[in-house]
Amino acid sequence: MRILIVEDEPKTKEGLIKIINKFTEYEICGNASNGLEGIQLFKERKPDLIISDIQMPEMDGLTMLGELEKEGLPYYALILTGHSSFEYVRSALHLGVVDYILKPVDVESFISVLRDTEAKILTAKAEKINSAQLILSLMTCEPRKKESLIHQLTKLWRVTDKMEISLFLIKPDSLDQETQGEMINCIQEKINSLSVVNFYVIHLSLSEGILLSIIDTEKQNLLNKMFSTHILPYLKNVGCCHCSYTSITGLTGLVNAIADLKGLLSYAFVFGSDVVLEKQMVDKLKFSPISYPLDLENRIRKEIMNGDYEKALKTSNKFKELIMESQGKPELVREYTARFCSGVYNVAKEYNSQTEPLLIFHYFINNIIESKTKADLIMNYEKIIHTILDVTGEEMDVENLTVLKVINYIRDNYQKNITLSDAANLVGVTPEYLSKLFCQKINVNFVVFLRNFRISIAKRMILSGKYQMQEVADQVGFKDPKYFNKVFKSVCGISPSEYKKVI
């Protein structure tokens, strides 16, 4: 076990180091004198355990742990303090601290706590890894292997075939690893604070989301309401996400339950993202039949050809009322919206001399196809229509246009070695300014956007079945296949070959 010590008192720090070196086989991978140094060393050395004082100059121990939690960096910690007050201890345990030790340190009890802590860390890591691996294996394995995997998971979770298990699937919109890590920490913290026991938080993958299972609790019938009230609002503070809920008896139906949960998430389009989706809600839905309004498409095409953009805008609003605000099936609403926008774009491309804002059409249309909620769909639709029609006669916002130019550049050159500096030079700004601009307009920085764009292309190529992995890596800008595998797994949570099996 690798230990980081964060302590400002030299004698105490030296004493801890001597005890650990003399009586244990643990490695001290670093020591710091305050929380700021502790954060830096934690990121550099990645210790298994932090032993930290509470009161220190510049940044105290609890603030340090709080900052690590905000950044979505999981940790295990022991608090070392001369203060035995309950408030300090409660704050520490709230932050996920494993245990605490009072000064002056008693050698025997200190070593005992270290041993107990190591056992807890190993158990937690084993459960986390094995649960995720077993569930992902269940989702991809041959039918004859499922019984064995279910047996292993049943043993690991200590469940019987008569126990009721509540399942929540949380699907963050962001594929950023740090965001999803922060959501996992948030779920664990809130579940602990609600005194719920016997639960597991499993990160299936960046593309599949987070599975929360709560086993055989007396509060089973209240769990959905509890999640909606006490957990979902805090997740929303971390990032946009959609949640679904179901329950099963025993683990035999786990794979089907996860598939049902994934299917329920598509109905966020109807209900929005502020509710936990359940089968009962979906079963009550009644969709209205809708058909594609070809007459509106023909009308708006003529209006654009005649340069009558004000009428074209009114026609686009009629389409929004007729299709997007209807009670039609979500997949049809998205399909018809994408089709209508394509018609508008194609005629505008031919008759509108302001071609520059149209270059990024494919980025916008992809957003429409992937819109999770009706509000997202309408927002993306209006972006396209107002960009194409531009009835105000005003120039597009310079900052928006800068970002669009860079995205278009990425779309045309993602196979090449693109850098932030290259993109900044293209639009005549500094790399620092461009990075900040991306965060403001796209909600991710340049590097993350480029990475995610390349991986999205790679996923399509893999699913086509026409390419070897070496070809996929090379064609999306990765000359080193090993590095491509690493990046793909960091984004999707599974390797390219595993992704092909899952999908």
C-alpha atoms as one frame of an Amber mdcrd trajectory, in Angstrom:
protein
   0.000   0.000   0.000   1.373   3.418  -1.036   0.808   6.203   1.498   0.868
  10.006   1.177   1.385  11.901   4.449   0.065  15.469   4.725   1.211  16.998
   8.029   2.689  20.406   8.893   4.353  19.448  12.203   7.877  18.104  11.392
   8.144  15.910  14.524   4.757  14.279  13.949   5.563  13.725  10.288   8.948
  12.158  11.090   7.324   9.972  13.747   4.738   8.641  11.319   7.390   7.890
   8.714   9.533   6.000  11.255   6.581   3.921  12.509   5.478   2.984   9.009
   9.010   2.139   7.852   9.856   0.135  10.987   6.669  -1.835  11.593   5.060
  -2.214   8.137   5.957  -3.000   4.551   3.998   0.005   3.247   5.646   2.562
   0.970   5.579   6.284   1.737   5.259   7.749  -1.742   5.328  11.395  -0.652
   4.811  13.888   2.156   3.396  17.402   2.169   3.112  20.223   4.686  -0.343
  21.563   3.715  -3.416  20.748   1.675  -2.254  22.553  -1.469   0.930  20.495
  -1.602  -1.131  17.430  -0.759  -3.410  17.877  -3.774  -0.446  18.281  -6.111
   1.336  15.200  -4.742  -1.892  13.154  -4.818  -2.284  13.868  -8.535   1.380
  13.097  -9.246   1.925  10.003  -7.049  -1.614   8.477  -7.004  -1.342   6.960
  -3.494  -3.599   4.207  -2.157  -4.084   6.089   1.128  -3.789   9.659   2.436
  -2.912  10.257   6.090  -3.676  13.908   6.774  -3.787  16.345   9.661  -6.862
  18.558   9.886  -5.422  21.914  10.934  -2.631  23.117   8.632  -1.566  26.468
   7.152  -2.704  27.602   3.660  -5.176  24.716   3.266  -6.439  22.360   5.992
  -6.961  18.629   5.583 -10.741  18.636   5.224 -10.626  21.378   2.591  -8.010
  19.375   0.696 -10.215  16.269   0.677 -13.205  18.371  -0.349 -11.240  19.739
  -3.324 -10.231  16.232  -4.405 -13.892  15.230  -4.243 -14.982  18.252  -6.297
 -12.503  17.244  -9.001 -13.903  13.720  -9.055 -10.673  12.154  -7.773 -11.503
   9.075  -5.641  -9.373   8.567  -2.545  -9.092   6.742   0.769  -7.948   8.771
   3.776  -7.173   8.615   7.477  -7.567  11.837   9.432  -4.852  12.598  11.973
  -5.846  15.218  14.521  -5.440  16.348  18.082  -9.085  17.407  18.162 -11.525
  14.760  19.307 -14.640  16.885  18.859 -17.559  15.194  17.154 -17.903  17.974
  14.556 -14.439  17.323  13.148 -15.049  13.596  13.005 -18.482  13.992  11.401
 -17.105  16.297   8.712 -14.310  13.852   7.990 -16.617  10.849   7.704 -18.963
  12.888   5.495 -16.058  13.291   3.075 -15.583   9.561   2.842 -12.678   9.267
   5.275 -12.099   5.638   6.284 -11.109   6.337   9.913  -9.397   8.880  12.158
  -6.453   8.810  14.592  -5.922  11.057  17.596  -2.616  12.669  18.548  -0.383
  11.761  20.228  -0.179   8.626  18.103  -0.192   5.278  19.868   2.030   2.952
  17.811   0.035  -0.230  18.341  -3.380   1.306  17.616  -1.975   3.236  14.648
  -0.648   0.067  13.007  -3.927  -1.713  13.740  -5.878   1.067  12.019  -3.515
   0.910   9.032  -4.055  -2.856   8.687  -7.839  -2.485   8.963  -7.792   0.334
   6.439  -5.767  -1.705   3.962  -8.308  -4.531   4.242 -11.195  -2.102   3.605
  -9.437  -0.617   0.573  -8.684  -4.025  -0.932 -12.256  -5.192  -0.361 -13.736
  -2.038  -1.867 -11.481  -2.236  -4.926 -12.187  -5.928  -5.430 -15.955  -5.402
  -5.198 -15.868  -2.450  -7.548 -13.741  -4.178 -10.177 -15.422  -7.557  -9.970
 -18.981  -6.177 -10.034 -18.304  -4.078 -13.134 -16.414  -6.867 -14.878 -19.062
  -9.468 -14.087 -21.940  -7.265 -15.267 -20.162  -6.257 -18.489 -19.325  -9.934
 -19.100 -22.985 -10.818 -18.536 -23.991  -8.263 -21.178 -21.654  -9.719 -23.816
 -21.172 -13.423 -23.026 -22.666 -16.483 -24.682 -25.924 -17.769 -23.116 -24.242
 -20.899 -21.718 -21.866 -18.768 -19.594 -24.539 -16.549 -18.025 -25.522 -18.967
 -15.279 -21.944 -19.142 -13.972 -21.548 -15.349 -14.028 -24.893 -14.840 -12.255
 -23.754 -17.310  -9.587 -20.491 -15.358  -9.069 -22.306 -12.024  -8.816 -24.921
 -13.506  -6.456 -22.118 -14.692  -4.182 -20.273 -11.365  -4.366 -23.402  -9.315
  -3.527 -24.655 -11.867  -0.969 -28.156 -11.998  -2.417 -30.750 -14.759  -2.694
 -33.282 -15.428  -5.435 -36.011 -14.021  -3.144 -34.393 -10.653  -2.437 -35.768
  -7.582  -4.174 -33.127  -5.431  -5.824 -33.713  -1.817  -6.875 -31.771  -0.699
  -9.954 -31.112   2.858 -11.113 -29.286   3.622 -14.364 -27.715   7.069 -14.501
 -26.597   8.155 -17.975 -24.536  11.380 -17.976 -24.681  13.412 -21.178 -20.946
  14.019 -20.891 -18.488  11.270 -21.818 -15.833  13.060 -19.807 -14.257  10.666
 -17.289 -13.857  13.333 -14.598 -17.556  14.296 -14.763 -18.702  10.698 -14.453
 -16.248  10.114 -11.603 -17.681  13.098  -9.776 -21.209  11.732 -10.274 -20.177
   8.371  -8.814 -18.767  10.112  -5.748 -21.951  12.181  -5.432 -24.172   9.067
  -5.519 -22.047   7.266  -2.930 -21.974  10.268  -0.623 -25.729  10.892  -0.785
 -26.661   7.218  -0.374 -24.405   7.004   2.695 -25.935  10.161   4.154 -29.406
   8.601   3.817 -28.301   5.606   5.922 -28.977   3.139   3.106 -26.915  -0.039
   3.427 -26.086  -2.919   1.099 -25.744  -0.944  -2.115 -23.314  -0.960  -5.038
 -22.387   1.863  -7.398 -20.970   0.346 -10.590 -19.447   2.351 -13.408 -20.388
   0.169 -16.383 -18.543   2.362 -18.900 -18.469   5.949 -20.134 -20.969   5.048
 -22.861 -23.245   2.775 -20.764 -23.418   4.952 -17.633 -23.581   4.247 -13.890
 -25.613   1.458 -12.295 -26.806   1.815  -8.708 -28.159  -1.347  -7.082 -29.776
  -1.344  -3.634 -30.448  -4.763  -2.156 -33.323  -5.980   0.039 -33.985  -2.841
   2.047 -37.058  -1.954   4.104 -37.246   1.356   2.244 -37.636  -0.371  -1.124
 -41.006   1.196  -1.945 -39.676   4.692  -1.164 -36.362   4.439  -3.026 -37.491
   6.045  -6.279 -38.923   9.075  -4.480 -35.832   9.250  -2.277 -33.553   9.186
  -5.326 -35.600  11.880  -7.105 -35.601  14.156  -4.056 -32.214  13.626  -2.446
 -29.836  12.511  -5.198 -30.960  13.624  -8.672 -30.833  17.395  -7.909 -27.216
  17.051  -6.739 -26.290  15.055  -9.839 -27.728  17.875 -11.924 -25.286  20.246
 -10.246 -22.432  18.056 -11.498 -23.725  17.770 -15.074 -26.695  16.891 -17.282
 -27.885  13.308 -16.934 -30.938  11.066 -17.336 -32.054   8.385 -14.889 -34.274
   5.316 -15.024 -35.502   2.865 -12.389 -36.718  -0.714 -12.112 -36.617  -3.565
  -9.623 -35.987  -7.301  -9.902 -36.173 -10.308  -7.587 -32.858 -12.124  -7.519
 -30.204 -11.556 -10.179 -31.410 -13.912 -12.897 -33.126 -11.091 -14.792 -30.315
  -8.539 -14.376 -29.270  -8.329 -18.038 -32.857  -7.860 -19.220 -33.406  -5.273
 -16.490 -30.389  -3.252 -17.644 -31.681  -3.413 -21.221 -35.071  -2.160 -19.987
 -33.385   0.665 -18.090 -31.515   1.731 -21.225 -34.775   1.654 -23.194 -36.524
   3.803 -20.600 -33.862   6.505 -20.950 -35.053   7.284 -24.479 -38.320   8.582
 -22.978 -36.474  11.480 -21.369 -37.409  13.089 -24.687 -41.010  13.182 -23.463
 -40.637  13.584 -19.704 -37.466  15.705 -19.561 -34.431  15.094 -17.384 -35.847
  16.114 -13.994 -37.635  12.832 -13.293 -36.591   9.225 -12.742 -38.115   7.235
 -15.589 -40.172   4.110 -14.820 -42.056   1.545 -16.901 -45.393   2.595 -15.380
 -44.882   6.141 -16.687 -44.047   4.940 -20.177 -46.947   2.472 -20.286 -49.392
   5.346 -19.756 -48.022   7.285 -22.737 -50.197   7.638 -25.805 -48.512   8.916
 -28.944 -50.337  10.723 -31.711 -49.792   9.714 -35.334 -47.720  12.238 -37.291
 -46.624  12.355 -40.917 -43.860  14.300 -42.581 -45.113  17.760 -43.732 -43.721
  17.745 -47.256 -45.858  20.787 -48.093 -44.006  22.860 -45.460 -40.638  21.739
 -46.804 -41.629  22.687 -50.363 -42.981  26.019 -49.128 -39.841  26.966 -47.189
 -37.629  25.922 -50.106 -39.501  28.311 -52.413 -39.332  31.106 -49.843 -35.572
  30.706 -49.507 -35.144  30.605 -53.296 -37.111  33.891 -53.503 -35.048  35.410
 -50.688 -38.119  35.884 -48.507 -36.479  34.862 -45.233 -39.125  36.371 -42.986
 -41.785  34.108 -44.502 -39.337  31.202 -44.331 -38.888  31.812 -40.616 -42.675
  31.752 -40.098 -42.836  28.460 -42.004 -40.085  27.026 -39.829 -42.120  28.002
 -36.759 -45.156  26.196 -38.205 -43.014  23.064 -38.575 -41.959  23.395 -34.942
 -45.588  23.651 -33.786 -46.816  20.822 -36.033 -44.016  18.265 -35.468 -41.679
  19.192 -32.628 -44.391  20.247 -30.189 -46.637  17.312 -31.099 -47.226  14.113
 -29.136 -45.579  12.060 -31.871 -43.145   9.227 -31.166 -39.712  10.649 -30.241
 -37.866   8.753 -32.980 -40.234  10.137 -35.642 -40.023  13.689 -34.289 -36.212
  13.570 -34.419 -36.185  11.939 -37.852 -38.617  14.467 -39.368 -36.755  17.407
 -37.805 -33.437  16.228 -39.224 -35.063  15.694 -42.633 -36.663  19.143 -42.629
 -33.384  20.808 -41.636 -31.583  18.941 -44.412 -34.075  20.282 -46.946 -33.635
  23.833 -45.653 -29.857  23.484 -45.639 -29.605  22.073 -49.166 -31.596  24.876
 -50.761 -29.897  27.554 -48.622 -26.469  26.241 -49.604 -27.396  26.814 -53.247
 -29.092  30.215 -52.922 -27.500  31.817 -49.840 -24.237  33.618 -50.499 -23.478
  33.619 -46.738 -21.967  30.141 -46.952 -19.608  30.313 -43.989 -22.169  29.722
 -41.200 -23.477  26.700 -43.139 -20.172  24.831 -43.062 -20.939  23.370 -39.659
 -24.366  22.049 -40.586 -23.346  18.425 -40.033 -22.330  19.205 -36.461 -25.734
  20.789 -35.792 -27.696  17.997 -37.471 -25.856  15.404 -35.378 -26.979  17.303
 -32.278 -30.573  17.056 -33.496 -30.349  13.308 -34.064 -28.835  12.806 -30.602
 -31.125  15.227 -28.722 -32.061  13.601 -25.420 -35.005  15.859 -24.609 -37.557
  17.866 -26.587 -36.047  21.069 -25.177 -32.627  20.059 -26.550 -34.166  19.248
 -29.932 -35.918  22.626 -30.199 -32.756  24.474 -29.144 -30.640  22.693 -31.778
 -33.336  23.163 -34.434 -33.503  26.894 -33.796 -29.712  27.134 -33.978 -29.787
  25.657 -37.480 -32.747  27.673 -38.727 -31.497  31.001 -37.399 -27.977  30.329
 -38.676 -29.255  29.480 -42.153 -31.969  32.111 -42.488 -30.276  34.917 -40.516
 -33.304  37.184 -41.045 -31.850  39.928 -38.885 -29.217  40.716 -41.486 -26.675
  40.943 -38.702 -23.375  39.121 -38.841 -23.088  35.976 -36.795 -21.538  36.476
 -33.375 -17.767  36.529 -33.924 -17.070  34.114 -31.079 -19.643  31.598 -32.342
 -18.259  31.846 -35.844 -14.729  31.302 -34.542 -15.764  28.088 -32.814 -17.723
  26.925 -35.865 -14.704  27.465 -38.110 -12.536  25.406 -35.787 -15.103  22.590
 -35.537 -15.346  22.546 -39.323 -11.544  22.411 -39.525 -11.550  19.420 -37.143
 -14.240  17.701 -39.212 -12.151  18.018 -42.383  -8.763  17.223 -40.837  -9.329
  14.856 -37.898  -7.104  12.238 -39.584  -4.120  14.594 -39.264  -2.047  15.688
 -36.283  -4.158  18.661 -35.165  -2.989  20.819 -32.255  -4.627  23.633 -30.322
  -1.976  25.991 -31.726  -2.823  24.968 -35.309  -6.497  25.692 -34.745  -5.762
  28.995 -32.978  -3.553  30.135 -35.865  -6.342  29.265 -38.298  -8.747  31.738
 -36.674  -6.148  34.278 -35.539  -6.428  33.962 -31.755  -4.165  32.698 -28.991
  -4.359  29.018 -27.954  -5.396  30.078 -24.437  -8.258  32.203 -25.749  -9.479
  29.459 -28.086  -9.464  26.884 -25.285 -11.505  29.236 -23.072 -13.893  29.960
 -25.948 -14.538  26.257 -26.535 -15.424  25.773 -22.881 -17.874  28.683 -23.035
 -19.592  27.718 -26.294 -19.330  23.906 -26.442 -19.022  23.097 -22.705 -15.799
  21.099 -23.238 -12.274  22.199 -24.010 -10.639  21.861 -27.432  -8.635  18.732
 -26.603 -11.677  16.858 -25.240 -13.812  17.878 -28.238 -11.150  16.689 -30.706
 -10.713  13.416 -28.817 -14.450  12.740 -28.619 -14.935  13.650 -32.298 -12.261
  11.168 -33.369 -13.658   8.425 -31.154 -17.198   9.011 -32.511 -15.844   8.466
 -36.045 -13.954   5.385 -34.842 -17.143   3.909 -33.341 -18.958   4.220 -36.671
 -16.067   2.584 -38.502 -15.912  -0.296 -36.015 -19.640  -0.939 -36.287 -19.486
  -0.984 -40.086 -17.369  -4.157 -39.873 -15.289  -3.023 -42.870 -12.065  -2.069
 -41.122  -9.284  -3.672 -39.113  -8.501  -1.915 -35.803  -5.161  -0.705 -37.202
  -7.023   0.971 -40.071  -9.557   2.559 -37.712  -6.796   3.960 -35.502  -4.859
   5.329 -38.459  -7.872   6.928 -40.151  -8.955   8.831 -37.024  -5.517  10.292
 -36.362  -3.852   7.717 -34.079  -0.622   6.319 -35.515  -0.026   4.155 -32.434
  -2.738   1.444 -32.067  -1.899   0.955 -28.376  -2.472   4.638 -27.684  -5.723
   4.500 -29.692  -6.914   1.580 -27.520  -6.031   3.541 -24.383  -7.890   6.687
 -25.507 -10.895   4.696 -26.753 -11.160   2.905 -23.405 -10.840   6.187 -21.466
 -13.788   7.622 -23.435 -16.030   4.550 -23.747 -14.960   2.533 -20.702 -14.243
  -0.544 -22.835 -11.726  -1.439 -25.543 -12.563  -1.152 -29.267 -12.905  -4.944
 -29.601 -15.176  -5.103 -26.510 -17.253  -2.215 -27.895 -17.984  -4.166 -31.051
 -19.259  -7.094 -28.987 -21.403  -4.941 -26.666 -23.081  -3.053 -29.478
